[in-house]
Amino acid sequence: MHAPLYAPYQRIFKKIEHHVASISLHFMYINFVRIHQTLRITPAMAAGVTDHVWEMADIVALLDDGKKQAGIAGRWNDPIK
């Protein structure tokens, strides 16, 4: 494919990847961190998925563990431990 035509498609694909990641994090927050007003617990607790309210640090730790298992370096080329 011709390079000037190919570059815009790659940018659009990257934007879609970032959008999907953003939506995923939002749903994790809504279901695991935020306490529902009428339930008085998180939706994940109501469904029996978890037994405690998560914090954002728990979600970040989950993402870091996934990166380590996949062998992906961080944004600034952090070494994999």
C-alpha positions in Angstrom: 0.0 0.0 0.0 1.2 3.5 -0.7 2.8 5.0 2.4 0.9 8.4 2.5 -2.4 6.5 2.4 -1.3 3.9 4.9 -0.3 6.3 7.7 -3.8 7.8 8.4 -5.2 4.3 8.8 -2.6 3.4 11.4 -3.5 6.6 13.3 -7.2 5.7 13.3 -6.4 2.2 14.5 -4.3 3.5 17.4 -7.1 5.9 18.3 -9.6 3.0 18.4 -7.2 0.9 20.6 -7.0 3.8 23.0 -10.7 4.3 23.0 -11.3 0.6 23.8 -8.8 0.7 26.6 -10.5 3.9 28.0 -13.9 2.3 28.0 -12.6 -0.9 29.6 -11.1 1.1 32.5 -14.3 3.0 32.9 -16.3 -0.2 33.2 -13.8 -1.7 35.7 -14.2 1.5 37.8 -18.0 1.5 37.6 -18.3 -2.2 38.5 -15.6 -2.7 41.0 -14.7 0.6 42.6 -17.8 2.9 42.7 -20.4 2.0 45.3 -23.9 1.9 43.7 -26.3 4.4 45.3 -29.3 2.1 45.8 -27.4 -1.2 46.3 -24.9 0.4 48.8 -22.3 -2.0 47.4 -20.5 -2.3 44.1 -22.3 -4.1 41.2 -19.5 -6.7 41.2 -20.1 -7.4 44.9 -23.8 -7.7 44.2 -23.1 -10.2 41.4 -20.8 -12.2 43.7 -17.7 -11.6 41.6 -15.7 -10.1 44.5 -16.1 -9.7 48.2 -14.6 -6.3 48.7 -14.6 -2.8 47.2 -11.6 -2.4 45.0 -9.4 0.7 44.8 -7.8 2.2 41.7 -4.5 0.9 42.9 -5.9 -2.6 42.6 -6.8 -2.0 39.0 -3.4 -0.6 38.2 -1.7 -3.6 39.9 -3.9 -5.9 37.7 -2.8 -4.0 34.6 0.9 -4.2 35.7 0.6 -8.0 36.3 -0.9 -8.4 32.8 2.0 -6.5 31.2 4.5 -8.6 33.1 2.8 -11.9 32.0 2.6 -10.7 28.4 6.3 -9.5 28.5 5.3 -5.9 27.5 7.5 -3.0 28.6 6.0 0.1 30.1 5.4 3.4 28.3 8.9 4.6 28.9 10.6 1.3 28.3 10.5 0.2 31.9 12.4 -3.1 32.3 10.3 -6.2 32.8 10.7 -7.7 36.3 
